[in-house]
Amino acid sequence: MDDVKGMYRYMLMTRLVSERILQLNRMGRTPFGAGTDGHEAAQVGAAWCIQRGKDWTVPYYRDMGVAFVLGFSALDEFRGVFAKATDINSAGRAMLNMFSSPKDRVLSRSVLVGTEFPHAVGLALALRQRKEAQIVFVFGGDGSTSPGDFHEAANFASIHKLPVVFVIENNLLAISTRFEKQTAVKDIAEKAAAYGMPGYIADGMDVLDSYEKTKLASDRARAGGGPSLVELKCYRYQPHTSDDDDSRYRTKQEVEEWRAKDPVKRAHAYLLSAGVPEADLYSLRASLADEIERAIAQAESEPDPKPEDAAKHVYSEDAPLPDGTRA
């Protein structure tokens, strides 16, 4: 039960932070936002299988819940949202949610869809060559399985039986492109068969099912059985980003139908049925809301990046100039 309580805490934290990001954008206090609402159970359930500080994780740009489980804080998130110099991911020079943490073995990534898969497979190959026992988790949306990066990575990982868990959060939308218009299969998990690996399907609105199916894949990888694909069927409640008009590709009725399956409410109901006092859950919500407001105030007060630092860590500061001198 302690695990379920922990899962719920991170799910609720993810939901509250996601909602505040959109609110801050609508208030004109931030230029851009991307929500996670609806993905909480998928992300937290899958991330619960990761051995923090040992396994490697390559998240994608919506994986706020994964990041929180791995040790990122609300303050870390809002430093990125406000693009502050104190942002641990990029010092305020990348889009939000470009998670990076060497100590927690979270690989920095690009916002480009699908490019994370070859990176993850390269990490797994390095672990194999170094004879290290850890495994690699790589996350993406359903649309990320259409570019060639995914197929090349899955093929290579399967041929060499590399310890990779491909976690696909299928929210039925590749930005504004409906699922059936960007892939021909009924389930993303079907794609696993082409590469000789298992494909598991979980209810991504159920944190326990998401955990159970991801654990099957991670146990297989740890035992030397090779890669697996886990499809977590979920739904995105917010627009793709704060700049997106989602009324162009879906109806309010569709969104409301999926809201009836709200993963945070389902986890809340499960804990109540297991005997957790409702007062404890409301106290947790109040505590998290207070933590988030303090994080927003702290992040917003911190310094912005300096213009003269725009190229820092982009070009080598020790590289020789054409005349042989150094910068």
N, C-alpha and C positions, 0 to 999 in steps of 0.2 A: 504493500500500500504506500510505503514511503516513496517508491519509484513513481507511482501514479501521481502522488501529490507533487513531486518534483516536476514531472512532465506538465501538469496543469499550471504550475507557477510560470514555467517558461512560455507555455501557450498563451496565457493571459498577458504576460509581459509583452509578447510579440504583438498581440492584438492592440493593446493600449498604445504602444509606441507607434504602430502603423497608423492608427487613427489620428494621433497627434501630429504625425508628419504631414498628412493631408490637410489637417486644420491649419497648421502653421503656413502651409503654402497658400491656402485660400485667404489667410489673413495678410498675405504679402510679406511675411517674414522670412520665407525661403523661396528660392526660384524654381524648385523642382522637387518632386516626391514620387515614390513608387511604393505601393502598398503590398502587404503580405496577407491581408484578410482572406481567410478561407484555406490558407496553406498551413496553418499552425500545427495541426495534428500530423500531417505528412512530414513536415520538417522536424518537429521535435521527436516524433516517434522514431524516425530513421536515425536522427543524430544520437539518440540514446544508445545506439549500438556502437558508437565510435569510442575507442579507448583514448580519452583525451591526453594529449602530450605524447602519445605513442603512434597511433595511426595517423596517416596523412589525410587531409580533407581538401577537396577542391570544390567550393560551393559555387552557386551561380547568383546573379544579382538580386534575386528575390529571397535569398536564404537567410533572412534575419533570425528566424527561429533556430536554425542550425548554428549560427554565430553565437547566439546567447548561450546555448547549451555548451559550446566550446570555450566559453569564458569571456566573451565580449560583454560589455556593460551598456546600459542605456546612455551613459555619458559618452562612451565610445561612438555609439550610433549618432547621437546628435552633434557631436563634433564634426562628423562627416556630413550630416545634413546641412549644417551651417557653413560647411567648407572652411573650417578653422585651421590655423597653422598647427594646432595641437592634435589634429586628426591622425590617429595611429596608422591608418591605411595608406594615406598619400599626402599627408600634411595639407589637405584641403585642395588638392589639384586633380582629383579624379571624381567621377560620378559617385554618388552615395552607394554604399553596399559593395564596394570593391574590397572585400574583406582580405586582410593580410595579417598573419601573426606567426613569425618563425618559431617562437617558443611553444605555441600550441599546434604547430605543424599544419597551419592553414596557408595554402598557397595563394599568393596574390594572383589575380586574374584580370582578364580584359572583359569589357562589356559585350564584345562580339560573341554572338550566339554559337555555341558548339565548340569553340576553340579550347575549352577546358578539358575535353576528353583525351586528346593526344597527350596533354601535359600530365594528366593523371596516370595514363598508361606508362609514360616515361618514368614517373615516380615509382610505379610498381616494378618496372624492370630494374631500376636502381636498387630497390629493396632486395630483389632476387639476387642480383649480382653481389651485393654486400652480405648476403645470407642473413638478413634481418627478418624478424618474424612478423613485423607489422603489416597492415593492409592499407589500401587506399579507397576512400569513398569519393565519388564524383557525382555532382548533382546537375540536373538540367531540366528544362521544361519539355513538353511534348514536341514543340517546334524544333528543339535542338537536335532531335534524332533524324531530321531530314537532310541537313548538310553532310557533306562527305566526311568531315572531321569525326563524326560519331561512328560511321561505318568503318573507317580505317582503324580507329582506336579499338572498336569492339573486335574486329577481325584479328588484329595483332595480339590483343590481350588473350583471346581464346586460343590462338595457335600456340602461344607460349605459356598458357595456363597461369597467367599473372594474377596476383591477389587484388583484384579490383571489384568493387561493387558499384555498378551503374545505377544511380537512383534517379528516376524520371518522375517529376511532379506533373502529371497530366491534368491541366486545368481546362482542357478542351479548346484552348485558344492560343494560337501562335501570334501574339499581339492582337491583331484584329482579324486574323484568318482562322476560320472555323476548322476544327480538327479534321473533318472529312474532306476538306479542300486541300490539305497539305500532307496527308498520308493516306494510303489506301487500305491499311489494315484496320481491323476493328479495335484491337488492343495493341498498344505499344509493345507489350510483353511478347507479342508474336515475333517481333524482329529478332529476339534472342536466338530463335531456332536457326536462323541463317548462319549463326556463328558458333553453333554447337554448345550454347550455354543455356542454363535454365532461365526462364522468364516467370517471375512471380507477380501476381496482381493483388493489391491491397486496397481497401476502402481508405482513401487518403483523408477522409473526414473523421476517421476513427483512429485515435492515437495508438491504441493497443494493437490494432490490426496492422498499422503502419510499422510499428516496432517488431511485431512477430514476423512479418514477411521479410523485413530488412535483416533481421537476425538470422533467418535461414540462409540468406546470401552471405552475410559476414562470417557465419560459422563455416560455410563451405570454403570461403577464401582462406580463412585461418588454418583450415585443415589441409591446404594445398590442392583443393579441388578446382581452382581456377575462378574465372569471373562469373558473375551473374548479373541479370538485369531485374530491377524491382520497379514496377509501375505503381505509383501511388495516385489513385484517381481522386482528384479534388476539384476545387472551383475557385476562381478569383472573383471576390466581391467588388473590389474597387476597380476603376479603370486601369488600364495597363500602366499608365503614369498619370501624373497630375495634368499633363498636356493632352491626354487622350479623351476623345468623345466616344464612349462605349455604346451610346445609343445608336450608332451607325451599324453595329454588327450584332447586337443582342437586345432582347426586350426586358423591360422591368419585371415582367411576369417570370421569365426564366431565372433572373437573379433571385427573386423572392422564393421560388421553388427550391433553389439551392440553399437559401438562408434557413429554410426549415431543417436543414441537415447541419447547421452551424457546428463546427468541431469544438469550439470553446464551450458552447452550451451543452454539448453531448458529454464532454469530460466533466463539466460541473454536475450534471445529472448523475453520472456514474459515481462520483465521489459522495454525493448525497445518499444514493442507494446503498453505498458501502458503509454508511454510518458516520461520515465526516460531518460535523455540525455546520449548518449553513452560515452561522455567525463567523466561523473560522474562514470560510471562503470569501465572505464580504470584507472581513478584516484584511485578508491578503490583497484583495483588489484595492482597498484604500491605501495600503502600504505601498503597493507598486505605483499607484497614481501619484503619490507624494514623491517617491523616488524619481519618477519620470519628470515631474515639474521641477525638481531641484536640478536634474541633469540638464534640462532645457535652459534654465536660468544660468547655470554654470557655463555651458557651452556657448551660449549667445554672448556672454561677457568676455570670452577669451579672444586673443588677437587673431586678426585675419592674416593670411599669407602675405609676405612682402613681395612686391613686384619684381625686385631684383633676384628673388629666389625661384622665378618661374622655370628656369632651365636646370635647377639643381637636381641631381640624380637622373637627369635626362642625358647629358653628355658627360663624358669622363673629365674630371677636373685635372687629371694628371696627363692627359693626352698632349703630345708635342704639337706645337703650331708649325705651319709650313716652314718657318725659318729655323726650326730646331729648338726654339725656346719653349717654355711651358707656361700655361696660363697662370 
